[in-house]
């Protein structure tokens, strides 16, 4: 597995989920912390590249990444989102956050930086 690519991919998923929640103040949990404008198109483009890379060589990723990317794009194409869609997006965001932190912690261990999360 490529821990760096996995970390970046899950960070992109996490941030795109956050971007979707920005439009819904009752579910927004991180908007006030952003100080740099977010390039949504770049995040989506990066995920398309990751998805295409998975198709040609799935060995670098975990078994859930492709499903997570496809689920996210499916949700982003629905407007407006139903309550069930929003709940699924919350689950996807939490899973992406957990995996991004997990894989970044494994990178730290691999380079001799101590224990993971």
Chimera marker file (.cmm) of the C-alpha trace (Angstrom):
<marker_set name="trace">
<marker id="1" x="0.000" y="0.000" z="0.000" r="1" g="1" b="0" radius="0.5"/>
<marker id="2" x="1.075" y="3.550" z="-0.701" r="1" g="1" b="0" radius="0.5"/>
<marker id="3" x="0.417" y="5.307" z="2.614" r="1" g="1" b="0" radius="0.5"/>
<marker id="4" x="1.078" y="8.787" z="1.260" r="1" g="1" b="0" radius="0.5"/>
<marker id="5" x="-1.391" y="8.469" z="-1.634" r="1" g="1" b="0" radius="0.5"/>
<marker id="6" x="-3.974" y="6.935" z="0.701" r="1" g="1" b="0" radius="0.5"/>
<marker id="7" x="-3.570" y="9.778" z="3.183" r="1" g="1" b="0" radius="0.5"/>
<marker id="8" x="-3.958" y="12.401" z="0.457" r="1" g="1" b="0" radius="0.5"/>
<marker id="9" x="-6.964" y="10.660" z="-1.112" r="1" g="1" b="0" radius="0.5"/>
<marker id="10" x="-8.808" y="10.427" z="2.206" r="1" g="1" b="0" radius="0.5"/>
<marker id="11" x="-7.943" y="14.036" z="3.043" r="1" g="1" b="0" radius="0.5"/>
<marker id="12" x="-9.507" y="15.062" z="-0.293" r="1" g="1" b="0" radius="0.5"/>
<marker id="13" x="-12.673" y="13.066" z="0.466" r="1" g="1" b="0" radius="0.5"/>
<marker id="14" x="-12.857" y="14.583" z="3.947" r="1" g="1" b="0" radius="0.5"/>
<marker id="15" x="-12.528" y="18.143" z="2.616" r="1" g="1" b="0" radius="0.5"/>
<marker id="16" x="-15.095" y="17.657" z="-0.159" r="1" g="1" b="0" radius="0.5"/>
<marker id="17" x="-17.558" y="16.364" z="2.430" r="1" g="1" b="0" radius="0.5"/>
<marker id="18" x="-16.860" y="19.478" z="4.493" r="1" g="1" b="0" radius="0.5"/>
<marker id="19" x="-17.447" y="21.674" z="1.464" r="1" g="1" b="0" radius="0.5"/>
<marker id="20" x="-20.848" y="20.120" z="0.930" r="1" g="1" b="0" radius="0.5"/>
<marker id="21" x="-21.797" y="20.749" z="4.553" r="1" g="1" b="0" radius="0.5"/>
<marker id="22" x="-20.799" y="24.424" z="4.294" r="1" g="1" b="0" radius="0.5"/>
<marker id="23" x="-24.112" y="25.099" z="2.606" r="1" g="1" b="0" radius="0.5"/>
<marker id="24" x="-25.969" y="23.640" z="5.587" r="1" g="1" b="0" radius="0.5"/>
<marker id="25" x="-25.227" y="25.677" z="8.691" r="1" g="1" b="0" radius="0.5"/>
<marker id="26" x="-26.912" y="23.169" z="11.009" r="1" g="1" b="0" radius="0.5"/>
<marker id="27" x="-24.449" y="20.450" z="9.946" r="1" g="1" b="0" radius="0.5"/>
<marker id="28" x="-21.321" y="22.542" z="9.331" r="1" g="1" b="0" radius="0.5"/>
<marker id="29" x="-18.558" y="21.603" z="11.746" r="1" g="1" b="0" radius="0.5"/>
<marker id="30" x="-15.412" y="23.174" z="10.355" r="1" g="1" b="0" radius="0.5"/>
<marker id="31" x="-16.150" y="26.233" z="8.242" r="1" g="1" b="0" radius="0.5"/>
<marker id="32" x="-14.878" y="28.741" z="10.753" r="1" g="1" b="0" radius="0.5"/>
<marker id="33" x="-11.436" y="27.137" z="10.714" r="1" g="1" b="0" radius="0.5"/>
<marker id="34" x="-10.743" y="27.629" z="7.005" r="1" g="1" b="0" radius="0.5"/>
<marker id="35" x="-8.515" y="30.582" z="6.278" r="1" g="1" b="0" radius="0.5"/>
<marker id="36" x="-7.420" y="29.645" z="2.743" r="1" g="1" b="0" radius="0.5"/>
<marker id="37" x="-9.872" y="29.570" z="-0.169" r="1" g="1" b="0" radius="0.5"/>
<marker id="38" x="-10.615" y="26.002" z="-1.198" r="1" g="1" b="0" radius="0.5"/>
<marker id="39" x="-10.216" y="24.880" z="-4.800" r="1" g="1" b="0" radius="0.5"/>
<marker id="40" x="-13.136" y="22.458" z="-5.098" r="1" g="1" b="0" radius="0.5"/>
<marker id="41" x="-12.393" y="21.643" z="-8.732" r="1" g="1" b="0" radius="0.5"/>
<marker id="42" x="-8.815" y="20.678" z="-7.845" r="1" g="1" b="0" radius="0.5"/>
<marker id="43" x="-10.019" y="18.376" z="-5.057" r="1" g="1" b="0" radius="0.5"/>
<marker id="44" x="-12.453" y="16.661" z="-7.422" r="1" g="1" b="0" radius="0.5"/>
<marker id="45" x="-9.823" y="16.379" z="-10.158" r="1" g="1" b="0" radius="0.5"/>
<marker id="46" x="-7.388" y="14.800" z="-7.707" r="1" g="1" b="0" radius="0.5"/>
<marker id="47" x="-10.006" y="12.220" z="-6.713" r="1" g="1" b="0" radius="0.5"/>
<marker id="48" x="-10.702" y="11.383" z="-10.365" r="1" g="1" b="0" radius="0.5"/>
<marker id="49" x="-6.980" y="10.754" z="-10.813" r="1" g="1" b="0" radius="0.5"/>
<marker id="50" x="-6.946" y="8.505" z="-7.739" r="1" g="1" b="0" radius="0.5"/>
<marker id="51" x="-10.009" y="6.624" z="-9.007" r="1" g="1" b="0" radius="0.5"/>
<marker id="52" x="-8.421" y="6.124" z="-12.446" r="1" g="1" b="0" radius="0.5"/>
<marker id="53" x="-5.206" y="4.957" z="-10.807" r="1" g="1" b="0" radius="0.5"/>
<marker id="54" x="-7.175" y="2.415" z="-8.789" r="1" g="1" b="0" radius="0.5"/>
<marker id="55" x="-8.631" y="0.979" z="-11.984" r="1" g="1" b="0" radius="0.5"/>
<marker id="56" x="-5.208" y="0.390" z="-13.500" r="1" g="1" b="0" radius="0.5"/>
<marker id="57" x="-3.423" y="-0.720" z="-10.294" r="1" g="1" b="0" radius="0.5"/>
<marker id="58" x="-5.538" y="-1.332" z="-7.183" r="1" g="1" b="0" radius="0.5"/>
<marker id="59" x="-2.585" y="-2.685" z="-5.172" r="1" g="1" b="0" radius="0.5"/>
<marker id="60" x="-1.605" y="0.733" z="-3.786" r="1" g="1" b="0" radius="0.5"/>
<marker id="61" x="-4.907" y="1.347" z="-1.965" r="1" g="1" b="0" radius="0.5"/>
<marker id="62" x="-7.124" y="-0.205" z="0.656" r="1" g="1" b="0" radius="0.5"/>
<marker id="63" x="-10.269" y="-1.998" z="-0.479" r="1" g="1" b="0" radius="0.5"/>
<marker id="64" x="-12.597" y="0.855" z="0.551" r="1" g="1" b="0" radius="0.5"/>
<marker id="65" x="-11.091" y="3.813" z="-1.278" r="1" g="1" b="0" radius="0.5"/>
<marker id="66" x="-12.780" y="3.230" z="-4.628" r="1" g="1" b="0" radius="0.5"/>
<marker id="67" x="-16.174" y="2.789" z="-2.981" r="1" g="1" b="0" radius="0.5"/>
<marker id="68" x="-15.657" y="5.951" z="-0.932" r="1" g="1" b="0" radius="0.5"/>
<marker id="69" x="-14.776" y="8.012" z="-4.009" r="1" g="1" b="0" radius="0.5"/>
<marker id="70" x="-17.728" y="6.642" z="-5.998" r="1" g="1" b="0" radius="0.5"/>
<marker id="71" x="-20.136" y="7.238" z="-3.109" r="1" g="1" b="0" radius="0.5"/>
<marker id="72" x="-18.917" y="10.798" z="-2.696" r="1" g="1" b="0" radius="0.5"/>
<marker id="73" x="-19.293" y="11.632" z="-6.389" r="1" g="1" b="0" radius="0.5"/>
<marker id="74" x="-22.740" y="10.047" z="-6.404" r="1" g="1" b="0" radius="0.5"/>
<marker id="75" x="-23.799" y="12.213" z="-3.464" r="1" g="1" b="0" radius="0.5"/>
<marker id="76" x="-22.307" y="15.383" z="-4.925" r="1" g="1" b="0" radius="0.5"/>
<marker id="77" x="-24.348" y="14.867" z="-8.104" r="1" g="1" b="0" radius="0.5"/>
<marker id="78" x="-27.644" y="14.825" z="-6.170" r="1" g="1" b="0" radius="0.5"/>
<marker id="79" x="-29.346" y="18.098" z="-5.443" r="1" g="1" b="0" radius="0.5"/>
<marker id="80" x="-30.918" y="18.660" z="-3.050" r="1" g="1" b="0" radius="0.5"/>
<marker id="81" x="-29.577" y="16.039" z="-0.669" r="1" g="1" b="0" radius="0.5"/>
<marker id="82" x="-32.121" y="14.117" z="1.362" r="1" g="1" b="0" radius="0.5"/>
<marker id="83" x="-31.673" y="13.500" z="5.078" r="1" g="1" b="0" radius="0.5"/>
<marker id="84" x="-30.487" y="9.973" z="4.275" r="1" g="1" b="0" radius="0.5"/>
<marker id="85" x="-27.943" y="11.394" z="1.810" r="1" g="1" b="0" radius="0.5"/>
<marker id="86" x="-26.695" y="13.835" z="4.431" r="1" g="1" b="0" radius="0.5"/>
<marker id="87" x="-26.382" y="11.070" z="6.990" r="1" g="1" b="0" radius="0.5"/>
<marker id="88" x="-24.394" y="9.002" z="4.496" r="1" g="1" b="0" radius="0.5"/>
<marker id="89" x="-22.181" y="12.011" z="3.800" r="1" g="1" b="0" radius="0.5"/>
<marker id="90" x="-21.537" y="12.399" z="7.544" r="1" g="1" b="0" radius="0.5"/>
<marker id="91" x="-20.536" y="8.736" z="7.787" r="1" g="1" b="0" radius="0.5"/>
<marker id="92" x="-18.291" y="9.100" z="4.743" r="1" g="1" b="0" radius="0.5"/>
<marker id="93" x="-16.637" y="12.208" z="6.217" r="1" g="1" b="0" radius="0.5"/>
<marker id="94" x="-16.008" y="10.470" z="9.556" r="1" g="1" b="0" radius="0.5"/>
<marker id="95" x="-14.555" y="7.410" z="7.813" r="1" g="1" b="0" radius="0.5"/>
<marker id="96" x="-12.313" y="9.563" z="5.598" r="1" g="1" b="0" radius="0.5"/>
<marker id="97" x="-11.106" y="11.510" z="8.619" r="1" g="1" b="0" radius="0.5"/>
<marker id="98" x="-10.312" y="8.327" z="10.524" r="1" g="1" b="0" radius="0.5"/>
<marker id="99" x="-8.457" y="6.774" z="7.587" r="1" g="1" b="0" radius="0.5"/>
<marker id="100" x="-6.488" y="9.940" z="6.752" r="1" g="1" b="0" radius="0.5"/>
<marker id="101" x="-5.290" y="10.152" z="10.344" r="1" g="1" b="0" radius="0.5"/>
<marker id="102" x="-4.565" y="6.408" z="10.483" r="1" g="1" b="0" radius="0.5"/>
<marker id="103" x="-2.486" y="6.356" z="7.309" r="1" g="1" b="0" radius="0.5"/>
<marker id="104" x="-0.606" y="9.538" z="8.202" r="1" g="1" b="0" radius="0.5"/>
<marker id="105" x="0.208" y="7.956" z="11.567" r="1" g="1" b="0" radius="0.5"/>
<marker id="106" x="1.529" y="4.862" z="9.806" r="1" g="1" b="0" radius="0.5"/>
<marker id="107" x="3.786" y="7.092" z="7.697" r="1" g="1" b="0" radius="0.5"/>
<marker id="108" x="5.143" y="8.629" z="10.893" r="1" g="1" b="0" radius="0.5"/>
<marker id="109" x="5.917" y="5.171" z="12.298" r="1" g="1" b="0" radius="0.5"/>
<marker id="110" x="7.552" y="4.076" z="9.031" r="1" g="1" b="0" radius="0.5"/>
<marker id="111" x="9.986" y="6.980" z="9.171" r="1" g="1" b="0" radius="0.5"/>
<marker id="112" x="10.721" y="6.398" z="12.849" r="1" g="1" b="0" radius="0.5"/>
<marker id="113" x="8.452" y="9.011" z="14.349" r="1" g="1" b="0" radius="0.5"/>
<marker id="114" x="6.764" y="7.043" z="17.116" r="1" g="1" b="0" radius="0.5"/>
<marker id="115" x="3.425" y="5.423" z="17.745" r="1" g="1" b="0" radius="0.5"/>
<marker id="116" x="0.374" y="5.772" z="15.563" r="1" g="1" b="0" radius="0.5"/>
<marker id="117" x="-3.085" y="6.870" z="16.595" r="1" g="1" b="0" radius="0.5"/>
<link id1="1" id2="2" r="1" g="1" b="0" radius="0.2"/>
<link id1="2" id2="3" r="1" g="1" b="0" radius="0.2"/>
<link id1="3" id2="4" r="1" g="1" b="0" radius="0.2"/>
<link id1="4" id2="5" r="1" g="1" b="0" radius="0.2"/>
<link id1="5" id2="6" r="1" g="1" b="0" radius="0.2"/>
<link id1="6" id2="7" r="1" g="1" b="0" radius="0.2"/>
<link id1="7" id2="8" r="1" g="1" b="0" radius="0.2"/>
<link id1="8" id2="9" r="1" g="1" b="0" radius="0.2"/>
<link id1="9" id2="10" r="1" g="1" b="0" radius="0.2"/>
<link id1="10" id2="11" r="1" g="1" b="0" radius="0.2"/>
<link id1="11" id2="12" r="1" g="1" b="0" radius="0.2"/>
<link id1="12" id2="13" r="1" g="1" b="0" radius="0.2"/>
<link id1="13" id2="14" r="1" g="1" b="0" radius="0.2"/>
<link id1="14" id2="15" r="1" g="1" b="0" radius="0.2"/>
<link id1="15" id2="16" r="1" g="1" b="0" radius="0.2"/>
<link id1="16" id2="17" r="1" g="1" b="0" radius="0.2"/>
<link id1="17" id2="18" r="1" g="1" b="0" radius="0.2"/>
<link id1="18" id2="19" r="1" g="1" b="0" radius="0.2"/>
<link id1="19" id2="20" r="1" g="1" b="0" radius="0.2"/>
<link id1="20" id2="21" r="1" g="1" b="0" radius="0.2"/>
<link id1="21" id2="22" r="1" g="1" b="0" radius="0.2"/>
<link id1="22" id2="23" r="1" g="1" b="0" radius="0.2"/>
<link id1="23" id2="24" r="1" g="1" b="0" radius="0.2"/>
<link id1="24" id2="25" r="1" g="1" b="0" radius="0.2"/>
<link id1="25" id2="26" r="1" g="1" b="0" radius="0.2"/>
<link id1="26" id2="27" r="1" g="1" b="0" radius="0.2"/>
<link id1="27" id2="28" r="1" g="1" b="0" radius="0.2"/>
<link id1="28" id2="29" r="1" g="1" b="0" radius="0.2"/>
<link id1="29" id2="30" r="1" g="1" b="0" radius="0.2"/>
<link id1="30" id2="31" r="1" g="1" b="0" radius="0.2"/>
<link id1="31" id2="32" r="1" g="1" b="0" radius="0.2"/>
<link id1="32" id2="33" r="1" g="1" b="0" radius="0.2"/>
<link id1="33" id2="34" r="1" g="1" b="0" radius="0.2"/>
<link id1="34" id2="35" r="1" g="1" b="0" radius="0.2"/>
<link id1="35" id2="36" r="1" g="1" b="0" radius="0.2"/>
<link id1="36" id2="37" r="1" g="1" b="0" radius="0.2"/>
<link id1="37" id2="38" r="1" g="1" b="0" radius="0.2"/>
<link id1="38" id2="39" r="1" g="1" b="0" radius="0.2"/>
<link id1="39" id2="40" r="1" g="1" b="0" radius="0.2"/>
<link id1="40" id2="41" r="1" g="1" b="0" radius="0.2"/>
<link id1="41" id2="42" r="1" g="1" b="0" radius="0.2"/>
<link id1="42" id2="43" r="1" g="1" b="0" radius="0.2"/>
<link id1="43" id2="44" r="1" g="1" b="0" radius="0.2"/>
<link id1="44" id2="45" r="1" g="1" b="0" radius="0.2"/>
<link id1="45" id2="46" r="1" g="1" b="0" radius="0.2"/>
<link id1="46" id2="47" r="1" g="1" b="0" radius="0.2"/>
<link id1="47" id2="48" r="1" g="1" b="0" radius="0.2"/>
<link id1="48" id2="49" r="1" g="1" b="0" radius="0.2"/>
<link id1="49" id2="50" r="1" g="1" b="0" radius="0.2"/>
<link id1="50" id2="51" r="1" g="1" b="0" radius="0.2"/>
<link id1="51" id2="52" r="1" g="1" b="0" radius="0.2"/>
<link id1="52" id2="53" r="1" g="1" b="0" radius="0.2"/>
<link id1="53" id2="54" r="1" g="1" b="0" radius="0.2"/>
<link id1="54" id2="55" r="1" g="1" b="0" radius="0.2"/>
<link id1="55" id2="56" r="1" g="1" b="0" radius="0.2"/>
<link id1="56" id2="57" r="1" g="1" b="0" radius="0.2"/>
<link id1="57" id2="58" r="1" g="1" b="0" radius="0.2"/>
<link id1="58" id2="59" r="1" g="1" b="0" radius="0.2"/>
<link id1="59" id2="60" r="1" g="1" b="0" radius="0.2"/>
<link id1="60" id2="61" r="1" g="1" b="0" radius="0.2"/>
<link id1="61" id2="62" r="1" g="1" b="0" radius="0.2"/>
<link id1="62" id2="63" r="1" g="1" b="0" radius="0.2"/>
<link id1="63" id2="64" r="1" g="1" b="0" radius="0.2"/>
<link id1="64" id2="65" r="1" g="1" b="0" radius="0.2"/>
<link id1="65" id2="66" r="1" g="1" b="0" radius="0.2"/>
<link id1="66" id2="67" r="1" g="1" b="0" radius="0.2"/>
<link id1="67" id2="68" r="1" g="1" b="0" radius="0.2"/>
<link id1="68" id2="69" r="1" g="1" b="0" radius="0.2"/>
<link id1="69" id2="70" r="1" g="1" b="0" radius="0.2"/>
<link id1="70" id2="71" r="1" g="1" b="0" radius="0.2"/>
<link id1="71" id2="72" r="1" g="1" b="0" radius="0.2"/>
<link id1="72" id2="73" r="1" g="1" b="0" radius="0.2"/>
<link id1="73" id2="74" r="1" g="1" b="0" radius="0.2"/>
<link id1="74" id2="75" r="1" g="1" b="0" radius="0.2"/>
<link id1="75" id2="76" r="1" g="1" b="0" radius="0.2"/>
<link id1="76" id2="77" r="1" g="1" b="0" radius="0.2"/>
<link id1="77" id2="78" r="1" g="1" b="0" radius="0.2"/>
<link id1="78" id2="79" r="1" g="1" b="0" radius="0.2"/>
<link id1="79" id2="80" r="1" g="1" b="0" radius="0.2"/>
<link id1="80" id2="81" r="1" g="1" b="0" radius="0.2"/>
<link id1="81" id2="82" r="1" g="1" b="0" radius="0.2"/>
<link id1="82" id2="83" r="1" g="1" b="0" radius="0.2"/>
<link id1="83" id2="84" r="1" g="1" b="0" radius="0.2"/>
<link id1="84" id2="85" r="1" g="1" b="0" radius="0.2"/>
<link id1="85" id2="86" r="1" g="1" b="0" radius="0.2"/>
<link id1="86" id2="87" r="1" g="1" b="0" radius="0.2"/>
<link id1="87" id2="88" r="1" g="1" b="0" radius="0.2"/>
<link id1="88" id2="89" r="1" g="1" b="0" radius="0.2"/>
<link id1="89" id2="90" r="1" g="1" b="0" radius="0.2"/>
<link id1="90" id2="91" r="1" g="1" b="0" radius="0.2"/>
<link id1="91" id2="92" r="1" g="1" b="0" radius="0.2"/>
<link id1="92" id2="93" r="1" g="1" b="0" radius="0.2"/>
<link id1="93" id2="94" r="1" g="1" b="0" radius="0.2"/>
<link id1="94" id2="95" r="1" g="1" b="0" radius="0.2"/>
<link id1="95" id2="96" r="1" g="1" b="0" radius="0.2"/>
<link id1="96" id2="97" r="1" g="1" b="0" radius="0.2"/>
<link id1="97" id2="98" r="1" g="1" b="0" radius="0.2"/>
<link id1="98" id2="99" r="1" g="1" b="0" radius="0.2"/>
<link id1="99" id2="100" r="1" g="1" b="0" radius="0.2"/>
<link id1="100" id2="101" r="1" g="1" b="0" radius="0.2"/>
<link id1="101" id2="102" r="1" g="1" b="0" radius="0.2"/>
<link id1="102" id2="103" r="1" g="1" b="0" radius="0.2"/>
<link id1="103" id2="104" r="1" g="1" b="0" radius="0.2"/>
<link id1="104" id2="105" r="1" g="1" b="0" radius="0.2"/>
<link id1="105" id2="106" r="1" g="1" b="0" radius="0.2"/>
<link id1="106" id2="107" r="1" g="1" b="0" radius="0.2"/>
<link id1="107" id2="108" r="1" g="1" b="0" radius="0.2"/>
<link id1="108" id2="109" r="1" g="1" b="0" radius="0.2"/>
<link id1="109" id2="110" r="1" g="1" b="0" radius="0.2"/>
<link id1="110" id2="111" r="1" g="1" b="0" radius="0.2"/>
<link id1="111" id2="112" r="1" g="1" b="0" radius="0.2"/>
<link id1="112" id2="113" r="1" g="1" b="0" radius="0.2"/>
<link id1="113" id2="114" r="1" g="1" b="0" radius="0.2"/>
<link id1="114" id2="115" r="1" g="1" b="0" radius="0.2"/>
<link id1="115" id2="116" r="1" g="1" b="0" radius="0.2"/>
<link id1="116" id2="117" r="1" g="1" b="0" radius="0.2"/>
</marker_set>
